[in-house]
Amino acid sequence: MGGAKECLGWAATDPSGILSPYKFTRRSVGSDDVSVSIEYCGVCFADVVWTRNKLGHSNYPLVPGHEIVGIVREVGSDVERFKVGDRVGVGTYVNSCRECEYCDDGLEVHCSKGAIFTFDSVDVDGTITKGGYSSYIVAHQRYCYRIPENYPPELAAPLLCAGITVYTPMIRHNMNKPGKSLGVIGLGGLGHLAVKFGKAFGLKVTVFSTSISKKDEALNLLGADNFVISSDEEQMTALQKSFDFMINTASGDIPFDLYLSLLKTAGVLVLVGFPSEVKFSPGNLVLGAKTITGSITGGTKQTQEMLDFCASHKIYPKIEVIPIQYANEALERLIKKDVKYRFVIDIANSLK
């Protein structure tokens, strides 16, 4: 196979998080690898967290991006799932041990030895992984996904993190039962997709937001059935014991006891965001046999299922396409929640 090749990307070089052009070498294509020429890459809040070293372990230079869509340009000798010219996606991780119980169950993101994330992880060859703000990427075929032919590639990008992050717990906790009620807390990149999945599953969907400005879009653009200002005590109290499920996509702190009171008996509240703490009275959990649970992105099998589901049900994220040169402004706007609802970088036409 071809040897290591130069790759052009945009990288942060220190905790300021400011991105600038950066050249580096990708590993050569192994027998089970796929080399993907990147067309689009979604912008995720993880890109902010890692480029700015919010968790304290970022390795610089750091190339972010883990919502990747592109065209296969080279395949290893043992690759059977893809051929040159196929359109594929790469999500939040690019490798795992492939031997543990979680990998065996198609839950590679929970690999016992730790999944190798698409950027800022130690790869199989000892190098640090670099993400999708770049011209191409090399990944093992198992961690690549077929993008359905009829699905617009730029819209597929946000599905590979935001989409699968809400889809996975919805399937796991049976939130695909028509007629049930779903509350979606927060209406950003994840929340707007939770609304779309909820409607596709036949649920009655209510959006909870602190911002009245989102009401019209929630109801008329995304098709939610109801919109509630979460700071309005009267509105909240009126909804006690009315939801089968709730999914919290917000990372700000919320009053958990209040939201637990909105769940029916045996209701489930899923966290996919990262509030600074989770505080609630045990009685509010125990007396109604309620569940608070957490979830991150999904396994490879479910990610492919989700992509196919989105294609067959015409579920399309709302995006703003930007050139790579706008990436720093995009990250600043993301922090200010000034995006409807996901930035997608047009890598192919702007990264030269």
TABEL-V217466 format. One record per pair of residues at least 12 apart in sequence whose ideal C-beta (glycine too) atoms are under 6 Angstrom apart, sorted by sequence separation. I is the first residue (numbers start at 1). J is the second residue. If there is no record, write none. Layout:
[[I & J] [I & J]]
This chain:
[[72 & 84] [96 & 108] [100 & 112] [119 & 131] [215 & 227] [9 & 22] [51 & 64] [118 & 131] [330 & 343] [50 & 64] [72 & 86] [97 & 111] [8 & 23] [96 & 111] [71 & 87] [72 & 88] [93 & 109] [97 & 113] [182 & 198] [6 & 23] [7 & 24] [47 & 64] [207 & 224] [212 & 229] [6 & 25] [7 & 26] [96 & 115] [205 & 224] [243 & 262] [69 & 89] [187 & 207] [205 & 225] [206 & 226] [207 & 227] [208 & 228] [210 & 230] [243 & 263] [244 & 264] [260 & 280] [4 & 25] [95 & 116] [182 & 203] [204 & 225] [210 & 231] [240 & 261] [322 & 343] [324 & 345] [68 & 90] [93 & 115] [94 & 116] [187 & 209] [208 & 230] [251 & 273] [253 & 275] [318 & 340] [4 & 27] [180 & 203] [181 & 204] [182 & 205] [183 & 206] [184 & 207] [185 & 208] [239 & 262] [241 & 264] [244 & 267] [245 & 268] [246 & 269] [247 & 270] [248 & 271] [249 & 272] [250 & 273] [251 & 274] [253 & 276] [257 & 280] [265 & 288] [266 & 289] [267 & 290] [268 & 291] [269 & 292] [270 & 293] [271 & 294] [272 & 295] [318 & 341] [319 & 342] [320 & 343] [321 & 344] [322 & 345] [323 & 346] [4 & 28] [41 & 65] [93 & 117] [94 & 118] [166 & 190] [178 & 202] [199 & 223] [243 & 267] [249 & 273] [256 & 280] [257 & 281] [260 & 284] [265 & 289] [3 & 28] [42 & 67] [165 & 190] [176 & 201] [183 & 208] [248 & 273] [270 & 295] [317 & 342] [319 & 344] [321 & 346] [66 & 92] [92 & 118] [324 & 350] [2 & 29] [41 & 68] [162 & 189] [166 & 193] [170 & 197] [187 & 214] [195 & 222] [257 & 284] [263 & 290] [323 & 350] [324 & 351] [1 & 29] [162 & 190] [166 & 194] [40 & 69] [195 & 224] [38 & 68] [39 & 69] [163 & 193] [167 & 197] [192 & 222] [260 & 290] [39 & 70] [162 & 193] [187 & 218] [38 & 70] [37 & 70] [17 & 51] [36 & 70] [37 & 71] [17 & 52] [36 & 72] [37 & 73] [15 & 52] [15 & 53] [34 & 72] [35 & 73] [12 & 51] [22 & 61] [35 & 74] [34 & 75] [33 & 76] [32 & 76] [29 & 74] [31 & 76] [94 & 139] [95 & 140] [30 & 76] [31 & 77] [32 & 78] [13 & 60] [29 & 76] [31 & 78] [90 & 137] [13 & 61] [34 & 82] [90 & 139] [94 & 143] [11 & 61] [12 & 62] [11 & 62] [11 & 63] [36 & 88] [66 & 118] [194 & 247] [9 & 63] [90 & 144] [64 & 119] [63 & 119] [88 & 144] [89 & 145] [62 & 120] [89 & 147] [191 & 249] [190 & 249] [81 & 141] [87 & 147] [183 & 243] [59 & 120] [58 & 120] [79 & 141] [181 & 243] [181 & 244] [182 & 245] [183 & 246] [184 & 247] [185 & 248] [186 & 249] [68 & 132] [180 & 244] [186 & 250] [66 & 131] [185 & 250] [65 & 131] [87 & 153] [63 & 130] [64 & 131] [65 & 132] [89 & 156] [63 & 131] [65 & 133] [59 & 128] [64 & 133] [91 & 160] [92 & 161] [50 & 120] [63 & 133] [175 & 245] [63 & 134] [89 & 160] [1 & 76] [69 & 153] [69 & 156] [69 & 157] [67 & 157] [41 & 132] [67 & 158] [41 & 133] [67 & 160] [38 & 132] [67 & 161] [66 & 161] [173 & 268] [27 & 125] [38 & 136] [37 & 136] [36 & 137] [169 & 270] [35 & 138] [33 & 138] [34 & 139] [33 & 140] [34 & 141] [165 & 272] [32 & 140] [29 & 138] [32 & 141] [34 & 144] [27 & 138] [26 & 138] [40 & 153] [200 & 313] [39 & 153] [40 & 154] [42 & 157] [200 & 315] [42 & 158] [40 & 157] [44 & 161] [196 & 315] [10 & 133] [9 & 133] [9 & 134] [169 & 295] [7 & 134] [8 & 135] [168 & 295] [7 & 135] [7 & 136] [168 & 298] [165 & 297] [164 & 297] [164 & 298] [168 & 302] [164 & 303] [167 & 306] [164 & 306] [192 & 341] [159 & 310] [189 & 341] [189 & 342] [145 & 303] [145 & 304] [158 & 317] [151 & 311] [150 & 311] [155 & 316] [145 & 307] [155 & 317] [148 & 311] [154 & 321] [158 & 342] [157 & 344] [109 & 297] [109 & 299] [154 & 344] [108 & 299] [107 & 299] [108 & 300] [106 & 299] [106 & 300] [106 & 301] [92 & 297] [91 & 303] [135 & 351] [48 & 331] [43 & 330] [42 & 342] [43 & 343] [42 & 344] [40 & 344] [41 & 345] [41 & 347] [19 & 327] [19 & 328] [38 & 347] [39 & 348] [18 & 328] [10 & 324] [10 & 327]]
